Amino acid sequence: MDKDKSEVISNIVTMLLEDNDTAAKTIIREEYPHIYFETEKRTYTMMQKMIQFIKDGFIDRYTGKKLLNPGILKIISYYFPNEFPYHPHWKMTQTHIAYWELIPTVDHIYPIAHGGQDDEKNWVTTSMKNNSIKSNYTIDEIHWKLYPKGNIADWDGLTSIFLKLVEKDKELLKDGYIKSWYKVSKKCLYNKDYN
């Protein structure tokens, strides 16, 4: 069983009180070491994100809840900017909370900061909110679990409705965010290689 971390810190500061820096360093190195990992800057294309969202059936793998195609919320903001505000940098005071709660993103099950790999085997879909909460912790550290993938045939994150709304009102394509998600959604949703 792991030693209580507060007890380890207590032992370190006790050694400091006793002017025993050597013992304090030894405790740190042996009982509570910092592990350094080399990390790379990660950026994902919209295509990579959409493929992951489809693979996971637009399900938040940390909660099991349904998520939405990012473009669908932007359509609501486009039509109702005062009631459903959107800020290009997602400033929380100026962006509807639905963007944080329902928009999917890619997360690493085992964090890169802990030595996890940046590859598809380590990727899952989660909400922006849960990605922020999880941060660089493992799911074990925060007492979460991994929920099963969804089935895109059962829930597509309202992607098919998103496509229909854009095709019904082509003016929506003047919005760069909507246009980008429309293009990648159309390419991926019905492609059997991604399902």
Order of alpha helices (4+ residues) and beta strands (2+ residues): alpha-alpha-alpha-alpha-alpha-beta-beta-alpha-alpha-alpha
